[in-house]
Each structure stands twice: as structure tokens, then as C-alpha cells.
């Protein structure tokens, strides 16, 4: 139901804002504002996205919980989609999501509502059977019955 209302109300709000702002400042300034916000938004999304990727890499390297950097990255991605969508309302929401305090507030709200049942990082490693020794090379082998083979000269790689 909420998704239906969003798809219904957002275009209506955008059309109403275009009519109001276009009537107040004219067609060309309105279109210039829309293009300018798209360009500025793309630049800001790129910068904020690079920062979010750095935070995500840092959390992976420290083996920390990556939930918050992933959520911030997702919000930046949504922000980029909203900023590239022509309109004043979507631009306002997109620019708001680019502000770290707004993203932090959204994350805290979502954290209260979403419950994670289980979280693991990295594969389970089987226990080692012997101490690590650089002279040991693990491998599998299969014995070959020499009676079935035709006699061939040595390859030159080994000495007989």
C-alpha cells in the first residue's frame, strides 16, 4: 500500500512543484535548476560514494560489522537515483540523504525496526592436522600399475 501511494503521490507533487516554480521564475530558469541539481548531485554522490566505499573496505579489513557502511552506501545509491530523476521534491530528498546526519538518523530508525537473526564473517576453517611446515606440500596421488604401460624413454625432466 505504501509503495502504491509513493508511486501515486510523488509524480503529483513533482508536477505541482514544476507548475508553481515554473510560474514564479519562468521555464528556462526552472529547467536550468533541474539540470544544475542533477549535475551537482551526480558529483556529490560520486564523492560520498567513494567515502562510503572506503569506510566499507575499512570495516572489512578490521573484520568489523559492515552493516552501517553498507546502509550508508545504499542510501547514497538511492540519493543518486533521486537526484538524477527530474524534479524538485526528489532532489530535496536526494540532497537530504547525502547529508551524513540525515543518513545516521535514518540508519538509527531502521536499526530499531530491523532485527538480524544471525551474522557471520568469513568461512569456517577446518583445523590443521599438523603444524605448518614450509617443507610440506599438500597433494593427492594415485599409484599407477606399471605392468599396463608401454615402455617409453625418460622425458629428460627426471634422472633414472
C-alpha positions in Angstrom: 0.0 0.0 0.0 2.8 2.4 0.9 4.6 1.8 -2.4 1.4 2.4 -4.3 0.9 5.7 -2.5 4.6 6.7 -3.2 4.2 6.0 -6.9 1.0 8.0 -7.0 1.9 11.0 -4.8 5.5 11.6 -5.8 4.7 12.4 -9.5 1.7 14.6 -8.4 3.9 16.5 -6.0 6.6 16.9 -8.7 4.1 18.2 -11.3 2.6 20.7 -8.8 6.1 22.0 -7.9 7.0 22.3 -11.6 3.9 24.4 -12.2 4.4 26.6 -9.1 8.1 27.2 -9.6 7.9 27.5 -13.4 5.1 30.1 -13.0 7.1 32.0 -10.5 10.5 32.1 -12.2 9.8 31.0 -15.8 10.5 28.0 -17.9 14.2 28.3 -18.7 15.4 29.1 -15.1 13.3 26.1 -13.9 14.9 23.8 -16.4 18.4 25.2 -15.6 17.8 24.5 -11.9 16.7 20.9 -12.7 19.8 20.3 -14.8 22.1 22.0 -12.3 20.8 19.9 -9.4 21.4 16.7 -11.5 25.0 17.6 -12.3 25.7 18.8 -8.7 24.0 15.7 -7.3 26.0 13.4 -9.5 29.2 15.0 -8.4 28.2 14.8 -4.7 27.1 11.2 -5.0 30.4 10.2 -6.5 32.3 11.9 -3.7 30.1 10.5 -0.9 30.1 7.0 -2.6 33.9 6.9 -2.6 33.9 7.8 1.1 31.4 5.1 1.8 33.4 2.5 -0.1 36.5 3.5 1.9 34.5 3.0 5.1 33.2 -0.4 3.9 36.7 -1.5 3.0 38.0 -0.4 6.4 35.3 -2.3 8.2 36.1 -5.5 6.2 39.8 -5.1 6.9 39.2 -4.7 10.6 36.6 -7.5 10.5 34.0 -5.1 12.0 30.3 -5.3 11.4 29.8 -3.8 7.8 26.1 -3.1 8.4 26.4 0.7 8.9 28.8 1.3 5.9 26.5 -0.9 3.7 23.4 1.0 4.8 25.1 4.4 4.1 26.2 3.1 0.7 22.7 2.0 -0.1 21.3 5.4 1.0 23.8 7.2 -1.2 22.8 5.0 -4.1 19.1 5.9 -3.6 20.1 9.5 -3.3 21.8 9.3 -6.7 18.7 7.8 -8.3 16.6 10.6 -6.7 18.9 13.4 -7.8 19.0 12.1 -11.4 15.2 12.0 -11.5 14.0 15.4 -12.7 12.0 17.2 -10.0 12.3 19.4 -7.0 10.8 17.0 -4.4 13.1 14.1 -5.4 16.0 16.5 -5.5 15.3 17.7 -1.9 15.0 14.1 -0.6 18.2 13.1 -2.6 20.2 16.0 -1.2 18.9 15.3 2.3 20.1 11.7 2.0 23.6 12.9 1.1 24.0 14.6 4.5 25.6 12.3 7.0 23.5 13.4 9.9 20.3 12.5 8.0 21.7 9.2 6.9 22.7 8.5 10.5 19.2 9.3 11.7 17.6 7.0 9.0 20.1 4.2 9.9 19.2 4.5 13.6 15.5 4.4 12.8 15.9 1.3 10.5 18.2 -0.4 13.1 15.3 -0.2 15.6 12.9 -1.8 13.2 15.1 -4.4 11.5 16.3 -7.4 13.6 19.2 -9.5 12.3 18.9 -13.1 13.3 22.4 -14.2 12.6 25.7 -12.6 11.4 28.9 -14.4 10.5 32.1 -13.2 8.8 34.5 -15.3 6.8 34.4 -19.0 6.1 35.0 -21.6 8.8 38.4 -23.1 8.6 39.0 -26.8 9.3 41.5 -27.5 12.0 45.1 -28.2 10.8 46.3 -31.8 11.2 49.9 -30.8 11.6 51.9 -27.7 12.3 52.6 -25.5 9.3 55.9 -26.5 7.8 57.2 -24.9 4.6 58.7 -28.2 3.5 55.3 -29.9 3.4 53.3 -29.7 0.2 49.8 -31.0 0.4 48.5 -33.0 -2.5 46.8 -36.2 -3.7 48.4 -39.1 -5.5 47.3 -42.3 -7.2 49.5 -45.3 -7.8 49.8 -46.4 -11.4 50.2 -50.0 -12.3 53.4 -50.2 -14.4 52.5 -53.5 -16.0 49.8 -51.9 -18.2 52.2 -49.2 -19.5 54.3 -49.5 -22.7 57.9 -48.6 -22.1 58.8 -45.1 -23.0 62.1 -43.3 -22.8 62.6 -40.8 -20.0 61.2 -37.3 -20.6 64.5 -35.7 -19.7 62.9 -33.9 -16.7 63.9 -36.6 -14.2 67.0 -38.8 -13.8 66.6 -42.5 -13.8 
